[in-house]
Amino acid sequence: MIRSATLTLQPILPPIADNNRLRLFSGSANIPLAQEVARYLGMDLGPMVRKRFADGELYIQIQESIRGCDVYLIQPTCQPVNDHLMELLIMIDACHRASARQITAVIPYYGYARADRKTAGRESITAKLVANLVTGAGANRVIAMDLHSAQIQGYFDIPFDHVYGSPVLLDYLASKQLSDVVVVSPDVGGVARARAFAKKLDDAPLAIIDKRRQAHNVAEVMNVIGDVAGKTAVLVDDMIDTAGTIVEAARILREEGARQVYACATHAVFSPPAIERLSSGLFEEVIVTNSIPVPKDGHFQQLTVLSVANLLGETIWRVHEDSSVSSMFR
């Protein structure tokens, strides 16, 4: 069963729906999320023709005048990543050629974020390449959520607003009134994220999983650093892909005496065999957001999907009105 929840925000500025310079468009990657964002802003998604030619090429046409407008394009670059990335680039180019005043790419999930550095010889830093492509296509600003690596912001030579899904996850966890909580990082690389999460979750204690990765999408869990016996363990990560890391973490937490195990992540990538692993009974609940659409065949009993539409809508609101975005997360 899917339980959805939405973070309630109090807008700090007058409604912008009457501002005829604001335009909001959606790519095909996550139209329901874009529609929710539009409702939060009190406006409709802009009309656009999107089709695919027989040879697979994409065609985009904006069907209203956007000359001199501030355009926001909502498109997570999730599966199929290359198609959705190319669609975003074509949308940006179409708006640029239509004389939009400013083009903001709103990327709830930034694909290729894990290829953020060279770990071996002769590798591409694809996260930087994507930044070059988005900028070269004509984007003036980027809004992205929970980057796998924060350094990606530095790959852009245009303004970049990095927003976090944690307020949505924390709001939901607070409503559950869990007791004896310990926040757990599934690997050493996620300690900063888990520490910030724990601080906002009533300053909960922190534990760390010591993990040794043998290959891509393959993880071997070694041991737990911290006390989890008899506690409610909340695993926190930016994404769940094949679920190998987080499932192995849950298994060792159970072995170390954790009473309950919850998994929290912003991005539900859910590549096979993630669903089978996550629904195996190790977790009380798997809590994700709708930054990436979860298909119907990806639903399972323990899954909870929270909406980040209000969060993204408020971010767009503040960017458009030249107000602070970072104050949303203090």
Secondary structure, DSSP 8 states (H G I E B T S, - for coil): --EEEE-----SS---TT-TTEEEEE-SS-HHHHHHHHHHHT-----EEEEE-TTS-EEEEE-S--TT-EEEEE----SSHHHHHHHHHHHHHHHHHTT-SEEEEEESS-TTTT--S-SSTT---HHHHHHHHHHHHT-SEEEEES-SSGGGGGG-SS-EEEE-SHHHHHHHHHHHT-SSEEEEESSGGGHHHHHHHHHHTTT--EEEEEEEEEETTEEEEEEEES--TTSEEEEEEEEESSSHHHHHHHHHHHHTT-SEEEEEEEEE---TTHHHHHTSSS-SEEEEETTS---GGG--TTEEEEE-HHHHHHHHHHHHTT--SGGGG-
